[in-house]
C-alpha cells in the first residue's frame, strides 16, 4: 500500500494510504495543483499528475465504513465526514450515495469486505518495551518515544482501543513549526495517550516523576469521604507548612473528587447534612472502558495532583501524586478479574493507606458511640482482616513475590471514625502537634517521633480487639503504621429528608486526616522529619534488632514484642515512662547492614 504525503500550509502532512487520498480528493481537500509525493523520499509532483498517471490507484468512489449489520439492518458511516446512516441491508448494499453532510459521493460495499471488518485492537503489551513512563490508567510502563497523540479533526473519530466515540490515537510523524504533531488532516494535537490502553495521559505525567498511592477499605468504610478530606487538608497544610503547592494536574480527571470537596467543604448551606454518593465499581465517573486484547476492560480513573516546591533551587522534589479510590467491592475475594483489574495499582504503589472502619467490625463496634447513626446498619459488618489478606494476595501475585518474601511498600492502617471510639483510646491525637516549625526555616518538619508514639499505642489498642489485622499486616509488610483519623472530627448525622448519612459542614474539624499521607511522603524522602529527644537509657530495658524486626520485652505487661523496623528512632511511652528504640541508620544505608549496632 502506497504511503503519500501532502504539502499544505507550509508543512508536510501524512502519511496517507491510497484510499485516504481518494477520499480527500472526493471531499475537496486535494486539488489538481496540490503538491504530493509518494513515500518519504519520493519526488514532489501535483495531485493532478499523480492521479492521471494512475499511480494513486483507480479513481473510484470511496467506500462507506460498515459499522454493523444485524437483523436486516445496516449501519454505515460516510468515509469523508463519518456522518452515520442506517437502513435496510437489501436496499443499501452496493448503492452509490451522496452524503447529506459533506456532499461527497461514496459507495456502500456490496458484501462483506476487508473495509467492513472492524479494525482489530492490537495486543501491544508484548510489543511495547518497559520504559521511564508509567500509565496511571493501566500501569504499563513504556519509553517516551512510544507516546501516542489524540487526533483533533472531528472526522477522525473512532479508536479501536479507546472506543468508537473517542478521537483516533496515532504515532506522530509530521510536526508543525512549533513542534506540535499533526493529525491526518493537518491539525495540531496536544493531548497525549498511552500506547497500551490509549487513554489520555496528562503532560505532567510525562515531565515529572510520579508517586502512586492506593486507598483500600471495605464497602461503606468512608474511603471517598476520607480522600475528600485528605485532599482538602493537603491543599492547606503542604503550602503553609512544607513550602509545597498541591494542585490539580488535570481538572477533567479530578472532576469527581473536586465535586466531592465542593459539596462537603464549600457547601452553600453549612447547616444542612451533606452526603456523598457511594463509589461504584463501574461507570464513567469512576472508570474507563477500553478494548484490550479484544476484551472490554474497566480501568479505574486516577486522581492526579502535582506536588511542587515553592522554594527556588528545589525543583528536584517536584512530583506527581496519583490517588486511586476503588469501590470496596473491588477488594472482595474473587473480584480481581481480567475484565476489571481495578486494583492492580496496588502492585506499583509507593504507599498504601488501608482504611479500617471500627463501626464495620463485629467486635469494635461494641465500644463505639451508640448514638452514631452508622451503627444502625448491621449489614455493614465486614471481616476486614480478610480484605487485608486478599490485598496482600493480589500484591504478591502482581509483583510475583514468593511466599517467603516481604513487601517494601509502606502500609498505613488508618483507623477511621476516631470520633466514634475516642473515649476508649487513652491518647488524644487532636492535642498533639504533628508539624514542627523551625524558626526562620523555609519548611516545617513532620514530628515523626510523636506520630510513632501514637502509632504504637494504637497498635496495642487494636491487639485487644482485632489482633488478626495487626499480625496479618506485620507478617507481610516491612513497615506498618497505625494512625487514628476522623474525616470530620464530629459524629455523622442522618439527613431527615433523604435518610442518607453524612456530615454537617459547619461542624467540620478533621483529625489527623493528612498524617497517613505525610508519613508516606516522609518515607519517600520528600518531607523532613523531627524526633523527640531520647530519655536517659534504662538498664532494665533490653531491645534488639533481629532480621529487620525490633524485639523487646514490654516493661509493663512483660510480653515479648516484635514490631516493624519503622519504629527505629522512636521514643515510646510505655506505662508512665518513656523508652527509646534504637536509632535509625543513615538514609541510604539498609537496616540489615547496620544491625550489628544493636546486637
N, C-alpha and C positions, 0 to 999 in steps of 0.2 A: 504494500500500500504506500502510495507516494506521501511525502511529508512536504507541505507547502508553507511558505512564509509570505506575508503581505507587508509592504512598506506604506504606512499611512500616518499622518500627523507627526511626521519626523521620527517615527520609531518603527522598528521591525516587530511584527506581531506574528505569532504562530507557536508551534506548528499546527497545520490543519490537514485532515485526510481529504481524499478526492471528493467524497460525498459531502463533507462540510463545505468545500469550496463551491460545489454546485448549489448548495442551499444558500450560501452567502450571495452568490450571483443572482439567484432567484429572488432573494429578498431585497436586492438593490444595493447591497453594500459594496459589491465588486462591480466596477465599471470597466469598459474596454481598455481604458488607459491606466488602470490601477497597476502599479508595479508589483510583480510577483516573482518568486523564484522557487525552484524545485530542489529541496534539500538545503542543508546549511551552506554548502559550498557551491551551489548552482549559480548560473548566470542570471542576472536580472532581466526580465522581459515584461511585457504587459499581459494582462489577463486576456485581452482580445486575441493576441497572437497565440498564447498558450492554449486557449480553448479551441481556436480554429484549427490548430495543428493536431488536435486530438490528444495531446499529452496529458490533459486534465481528465481524461476519461470521457465517456459518452455524456453529452449534454442532455441528460434525461431528467424527467421530473423527480424531485427528491421524494423519498418515501416517508409516509407518516410513521410515527412511533406507536407501536401497538402497546397499550397499557395492560389490557386484559380482555379475555374472551370467555364468556360464561353464559350458559342457558340461552344461546342465540343472540346475546347482546354483545356488541363490540365497543370497546373504549379505546380511543386513539388520540394522539396529540399532533398538532401542526409541527413540522420539522423546523419551521422558521422561528415562531414565537412561543411554541409549546402551548398554545390555546387548546383546551381539551374538548373532545366531541364524543358523543355516544349515539348508537343507533343499532338497527338490526344488522346482524352479520351478513345475511344474504344480500342486503341492499348495498352495503358499503365496501365489501371485499372487492378489490380491483378497481374501484371507482376513482376518477380524477375529480378533485375538488379544489375550490378556491377558498382560502382562509378568510373568514369574515373579520378577523382582527388585523392581520398584517397584509393581506391581499395576495400572498404568493400562491401559486398553484402547486399542488402536490398529488401524489398517487397513494392510495391505501393499498398495501400489499395484498395480492390475490389470495395468498396462502401463508402458512407459517414460514417465515424466512429468518435467516440469522438476525436481521434487524429487529424482528418481532420478539426475539427471545430476550427476556430481561437480562440486563448486564449483571454478570456474576460478581459477587463480592469476593475479592481475593483474600486468601488467607495470608496475611502479611507477617504473622507472628514469627515465622521461621526466616523470613527474608530480611527483616529489619534487625541490624546488629544492635547490641547494647551500646548505650551512649551516655552523654552527660545530662540529658534532659529526661525527666520522668513525667509522663502524662498524669495530671491529677484526676482524670476520669477512669482510665483503665490500668494505670500504674505500669504501663510498658515504658521502658527506657529506650532512648534512641539518640543517634547523633544529630547535631544541629542541621546538617545537610539533608536530612530526610524529612524536614518540616514540610507540611503541605500548606497551601493557601486556599482561602474560600473565595470563589468567584463572585464578582459584583453584578454582572449583567443578568437581568431577570430571565433572559432566555436560557440561561444555564442552570435552570432549576432541576433538582433531582440528583441525588448522590447514592451510589449503590450500597454504601455502608451507613451513612448518617440518615438516609431516608428520602423519600420522593419529594417532600416539601422543603428540603434543605438545599442550599446552593451547592453546586458541584465543587468538590475539592480537587486540586491539581498540584503537580510539582512544577514550580516556576522555571521558565526557560528564557523569557523575554522580560526586560525591565525598562522603565522609563528613565528620564534623565536624573531623577532624584532617588533612583534605586528601588522603586516600588515594582513588584511583579505585576504583569498584565495578564488578564484572563483571555480567553479565546476571542473575545470581542474588543480587546484592546483597552479595557477599563482597568485602572489601577486597583489593587487589592491590598488591604491592610490587615485583615483578620487571618490568624494562623490556626492550623488544625493538626491534631495528632495523626501520624501516618498509619496508625493501627485502628483506632476507633473512629477517626475522622471528626471528633468533637472539638469545638473551639477551645483554644488554649490562650489565656491572657499573655500579653507580651512580657509581663513581669516574670512569668514562669521561665521564659527563655533567658532573660537578662540577669536574674538573681538566683542564688541557691534557695531551695525550698525545704521547709521542715513540715512534716505531716504528723497530725495529732488525731487520734481516734477517741471518740467518746462512746463508751459502751454502757449498757444498762438494760434492765428488764422493762417490759411494757409498763407504762404509767409511772416509771421511776422519776420522771421530770427532766429527761435529757434536753428537750427543746427549751424548757424554762431555764435550765442551767446554762446552756450555750448562750441564750439571750442575755442573761445576767452577766455571764463571763465577758462577752464582747463589750457590753456597756461599761463594765468596770475597767476593762483594759484600755478603752478609749480615754479614760481619765487618768488611771494610775501610771501607765507607761510614759506619757508625756510629762506629767507632773513630777514624778519621782526618778525615772530612769533615763530621761532625755531621749526617748524613742517615740516617734509617731506611730500610730496604729490606725490604718485606714483601709477602706475597701479598694482592692485592686480592680475589681470588676463588679460594679453595682448590679449588672444583669445576673451574674452568678449568685450574688449575695442578696438578691431581692427578697427571698423568704425570710432570712434572719433579720434583715433590715426592717421588714414589716412587723416582725415579732417585737423588735426593740421599740418601734414606734408605738405599738398598741399597749405595751406594758410601761415603759419608762417615759413616754411622751404622750400619755393619754390625755385626751381633751377634758374628760371628766375624771379627776383623780379620786373621787369618792365612789365610783362605780366599779364593781368587780370586773376585772379584765381576765379573759381566758385565751389560751392558745389552742388551735386545733391539734388533734393527735397526728403525729408523724406517720404518714402512710408508707407502705412497703414499695408501692409504685405510684406513678403519676407525674405529670410534667413539672410540678413544683419540687419534687424530691429526686427524680431520676430521669435519665435519657435512655430511650430505647434505640439501639443500633443493631445492625446485622453483622455479627462476627462469625465467620466460617459458616455462613448461611443459616445461622441460628439467631433469632431475635433475642437480644440480651439487654437486661436493665442494668445500667450503671448509675451509681449514686451521684448526685450533684455535689461538688465540693464547695466550701465557703473559703474564699481566698482573701487574705489580708496582707498588707506589706508592713513589715517592722523596719522602720528606717531611723537611723541615728540622727539626732538633731545637733550633734557636735561635729564640727569640721574635723577632718582627718580620721574619722572613724567609719568610713564608707564600707570597710570590710565586714562590718557587723550587720549590714543591711541584708534582709532576707524576706522571703515569703513565708507566711504561716497559713497552712491549709487544715481546715477542720472538716470532720465528717459527722453527720448526725443521722444515724440509721434508726428505723423503727425497731422497737425492742424485739419484735417477732423475727428480725433478721438474725438475732443471736441465739435463737432456739435451736436445739439439736436437729439436724437434718435440713436446715434452711439454707445451707451453703451449697447451692446448686449451680450448674453451668449457666442457666438462663438468668440467674440473679446472683452474681458473685459480689453482692453489695458490701461484704465485709472483708474483702481481700486486701483492703488498705491496711489492715492490722499488720500484715507481714512487712510492710515498708514504713511503718510508723516510727517516728523519732520519740514518741511518748504516748502512753495510753492512760486515759482517765476512766476508771471503772466507777460508775455512779451506783453506789449501794444504797438502797432505799429501806430503812428500818421499818417503815409502815407497810412495806411489801413483804416483810419477813414474818413467818409464823410465830417466832419466839420474841423478836424485838418489838413487835407491835404491842405486846402486852405492857411494855414500860413507857409507851408513848402517850402523849396527851390525849385523853379520851374525848376531848372536845373537838379534836381535829376532824373535819368532815371527811377526810380521806379514809379514815378508819371505818366508815360506814359501808365500804365496798369490800366484802370478804373475798370476792372472786379475784382480787388483785394479788393475792398471796402467791409468791413465786419462790422456788428454791434457787436463790441467786448464786449459790456455790456451784450448781450445775451449769449455769450460764458462764461462770468464770472458767470452769473446766472445759466447756465447749470452745470458749475463746482461745484457751491455751492449745487445744487440739488443732484449731484452724491455723494458729501461728506456727505450730510445729510442722504441719503439713505444707503450708505455703512457703515456709523458709527452709524446708527439707532438713529439719533438725532430727537427730536421733533421740531415742528415749532417754539417753543419759545426758544430753546437752541441756544447758540452761539458757535463758533468754536475757540478752543485754538491754533490751528495751526497758527504760524505767517505767514503772507502774505506780500510779497514784490511785489509791482507793479513796474516793471522795464520799464520805458518809453523809448522805443528803438529809435535808429537812431537820437540821440541828435544832430549830425552834420547837420541834415536837418531842425531843428527848433530852433537851439541855439540862433538865432538872436532875437527871440521873448521872450526868457526867461531871466529874469534880472540877475540871478545868473550864475557864471562861475565855475562849478564843477571842471574843469581841473586845476583851480588855487587854489583849496582848498586841503590841505593835510589831508588825511583821516587816516594816520598812525602816531602815536606819539611815538618817541623814548625817552626812559627814561635813558639817560646817559649810565651807565655801566650795566643796567638791561639786563638779557638774552633775554627778549622778549619786543617787542613794544606793544602798545595798540591801539585799534581801537578808533578813535576820534568820539565816538558815538554822542556827543553833536553837533558837526559840521554836521554830516550826518542828524540828526533830523532837524536841522535848514533848510537845503536844502530840506529835505523831506516835511516840512510844506509849504515852498514856492512853491514847485511843486504841492502840493495838492491844494493850492489856484489857481495856474495856470490852472490845469485841471478842476476845478469847473467852469471856464469860458466856456469851450468847451464841456466837457463830464461829466457833474455833475452826471449823472446816474451811471457812472462807479465808482466814488468815493463813492456815497451813497450806492450802492449795496454792495461794498466791506466792508464798515464800519458797515453795518447793520448786517453782519453775523460773520465777523472775529473780535476777540478782539484786535488783533494787526495788524495794516496795515502801511506799509512804502511805500513811493513813491521815486524812485531813477532814475535820468536821466542816461542813458547809451548809449555809442556808441561802437559797436563792433570793429570798425576800426579807429575811430577818423577822418575819412575822407569820403567824399561822395562816393557813389558807382559808378562804371564805367561799361560801356557796352563793351563786347568783340566784336570787329568788325568782327571776323570770325564766331563765333558760335551764336552771338546775345544774349548770356546769360549775366546776370547782376551779377557782383562780385566785387572784390576789387583788387587794385594793391598792392601786398605785400610790395613793397618798401615804401609805404606811410602809413603803419600801425602805429597807435598810439592810442590804445584803451583808452576810457574814462570811468572810474568808473565801468568797467565790473565786477570786483571782489567784489564790495561793497555789492550788494544784498546778496551774499553768506556769506560774512564776517558778515553781520548783523545777519543772521540766526545762524551762529556759536556762535556769542556773546549771542544770546537768549538761546542757549543750554548750556551756561556757559563754552564753550571751548576756548573763547578768552577774554582777559582782555579789559576793556573799559576806555576811558578817557573823562572827562567832562570839559566844559568851566566854568570858574569862574562866578558865578551869579552876575548880576548888583545889585546896591542898590535897595531895594524894592520901588515900585511906589505906593503911596497911592490911586491913581485913578484906579489902575488895580486890578480887583477882579477876582479871579479864584478859582473854587471849583472842588471837585471830587464827582460825583453823580453816584451811581450804576456802578462804574468802568469806567466811562467816564469823561473826563476833560471838564468842562463847563466854558466859559469865554466870555466876550464881546470884540470884536475886537476893539482896540483903534483907528484904522484909519477909518474903514468902519462903525463901530457901530453895525455890525451884531453879533448876539449871536451864538457862535460856540460850537459844541460838537465834540471833537476829541478823538481818541482811547487812552488808557492808556499808550501806548508805548512812548508817548511824555513826560511822567513824568521825571523830572530832566533836561529837555532840556531848553536851552536859545534861544528864537526865536527872530529873527529880524523882527519887525512889523513896517513898515514905516521906519523911521530913528532911531528908538530906540530899545533897547534890553529888553526883558521881560522874567522873569524866571517862568517856570512851577513848580508846587510842586515837592519836591524831591521824588525819588523812594524809596519804602520801602526796607529794607534789603533783600538780596536774601533768598528765602525760606519762606518769610512772604507774605501772599496774600495782594493784594490791598484792598480788601473789609475789611480785618482785621485792616488795618491801615487808613481807610477812615476818622476816626474821627480827624485825624491830620489836615485835610484841610477844615473842615466844621465849 
